[in-house]
């Protein structure tokens, strides 16, 4: 049976059964395998294919996280060379030191360390501790150095010690009581 190819538009011979089956199913008819493959291609632009592949890869990584991690761990154990790694670290060390000296990195690192240590030491109460520390810092920032020392009793230590000694002396029992009890026991005995 003569047909017209849906891809190359040339006429070709096909068995009547194949043509009738394709027409009944509403399918296109091609002259051969090559035109069939070319005609069924989805002409998707390369940029769109990249986006679709990126979505597929992200989903694959999410679903197979444990398997991929195990493969990476095995590869690292198989290929790791400590001497080579040391040389590579030494190459990048000056650049890393310069990076660590940047003011924005110092600010970030200070905030990170603060959160990390609070979480490590106080667990679920880390945010409360950090807020309390901020509040204390603000309060102390409004006080003078003299006021802070006076409150902590680190200013005029000799005066504080002298006063404490006098208080202790006043609260101690006097010697008269001791003498009286000693003479009293002698009279009884």
C-alpha positions in Angstrom: 0.0 0.0 0.0 1.4 3.5 -0.9 1.7 5.9 2.0 3.2 9.4 2.4 5.8 9.6 5.2 4.9 11.9 8.0 8.5 13.1 8.4 10.2 13.3 5.0 6.9 13.6 3.0 8.1 11.0 0.4 5.9 8.1 -0.7 6.7 4.6 0.3 5.2 1.0 0.3 3.8 -0.4 3.5 1.8 -3.5 4.3 -1.9 -2.8 4.3 -2.3 -4.2 7.9 0.3 -1.9 9.3 -1.3 1.1 7.6 -4.9 0.2 8.7 -3.7 -0.4 12.3 -1.9 3.0 12.4 -4.9 4.9 11.0 -7.3 3.2 13.4 -5.1 4.2 16.4 -4.7 7.7 15.0 -0.9 7.3 14.7 1.4 8.9 12.1 2.9 6.6 9.4 6.6 6.7 8.5 8.6 5.3 5.6 11.2 3.6 7.7 13.0 3.4 11.1 15.1 6.4 10.5 12.2 8.7 9.7 10.2 7.1 12.6 13.0 8.0 15.1 13.4 11.6 13.7 9.7 12.2 13.6 9.1 11.1 17.2 11.8 13.3 18.6 10.7 16.0 20.9 12.4 19.2 19.6 13.3 20.6 23.0 15.8 23.4 23.2 19.1 22.7 24.9 18.5 25.2 27.7 15.2 23.6 28.6 16.8 20.1 28.6 19.4 21.5 31.1 16.7 22.8 33.4 14.8 19.5 33.2 18.0 17.5 33.9 18.8 19.7 36.9 15.4 19.1 38.4 15.7 15.3 37.8 19.2 15.3 39.4 18.0 17.2 42.5 15.2 14.7 43.0 17.5 11.7 42.4 19.9 13.1 45.0 17.1 13.6 47.5 15.7 10.1 47.1 19.1 8.3 47.1 21.0 10.4 49.7 22.2 7.5 51.8 23.4 5.4 48.8 25.3 8.4 47.3 26.9 9.3 50.6 28.1 5.7 51.0 29.6 5.7 47.5 31.4 9.1 48.2 32.7 7.8 51.5 34.1 4.6 49.8 35.6 6.6 47.0 37.3 9.0 49.4 38.7 6.2 51.5 40.0 4.5 48.3 41.7 7.6 46.8 42.7 9.7 49.8 46.4 10.5 50.0 47.4 12.5 53.2 50.6 13.8 51.7 48.9 15.1 48.6 46.2 16.7 50.7 48.8 18.4 52.9 50.5 19.9 49.8 47.1 21.1 48.5 46.3 22.7 51.9 49.6 24.4 52.0 49.1 25.9 48.5 45.8 27.5 49.5 46.8 28.5 53.0 47.8 32.2 52.3 44.6 32.8 50.4 42.6 31.3 53.4 44.5 33.5 55.9 43.7 36.6 53.9 40.0 35.5 53.7 39.9 35.1 57.5 41.3 38.6 58.0 38.4 40.2 56.2 36.1 42.2 58.5 32.9 40.7 57.1 34.3 37.2 57.8 35.3 38.2 61.3 31.7 39.5 62.0 30.2 36.3 60.6 32.6 34.1 62.5 31.9 35.9 65.8 28.1 35.5 65.3 28.5 31.8 64.3 30.8 31.0 67.3 28.4 32.6 69.7 25.4 30.6 68.4 27.5 27.4 68.2 28.8 27.6 71.7 25.4 28.6 73.2 23.8 25.6 71.5 26.6 23.3 72.6 26.5 24.4 76.3 22.8 25.2 76.7 21.0 23.1 74.1 17.4 24.2 73.7 17.9 27.3 75.9 20.6 28.7 73.7 18.5 31.6 72.3 17.5 32.6 75.9 21.1 32.6 77.0 22.2 34.7 74.0 19.4 37.2 74.7 20.4 37.4 78.4 24.0 38.0 77.4 23.0 40.8 75.0 20.9 42.4 77.7 23.8 42.2 80.2 26.1 43.7 77.6 23.7 46.6 77.0 23.3 47.3 80.7 27.0 47.2 81.3 27.5 49.5 78.3 25.4 52.1 80.0 27.4 51.9 83.3 30.7 53.6 83.9 33.8 51.5 84.8 33.7 52.9 88.4 30.0 51.8 88.8 30.8 48.3 87.6 33.8 48.0 90.0 31.8 49.3 92.9 29.0 46.8 92.1 31.4 43.9 91.8 33.3 45.0 94.9 36.6 45.2 93.1 37.1 48.9 93.7 38.4 50.0 97.1 39.1 46.5 98.3 40.9 47.6 101.4 37.8 49.6 102.5 35.5 46.6 101.8 37.8 44.3 103.8 38.1 46.6 106.7 34.3 47.0 106.9 33.8 43.3 106.7 36.3 42.7 109.5 34.5 45.2 111.7 31.2 43.6 111.0 32.6 40.2 111.9 34.2 41.6 115.1 30.8 43.1 116.2 29.0 39.8 115.6 31.5 37.8 117.6 30.8 37.1 121.3 32.8 39.2 123.7 35.5 38.0 125.9 33.6 38.9 129.1 31.2 36.1 128.5 34.1 33.6 128.2 35.6 34.8 131.4 32.4 34.6 133.3 31.7 31.1 132.2 35.3 30.1 133.2 35.0 31.6 136.7 31.5 30.2 137.1 32.6 26.7 136.5 35.5 27.1 139.0 33.0 28.2 141.7 30.8 25.2 141.0 33.6 22.7 140.9 
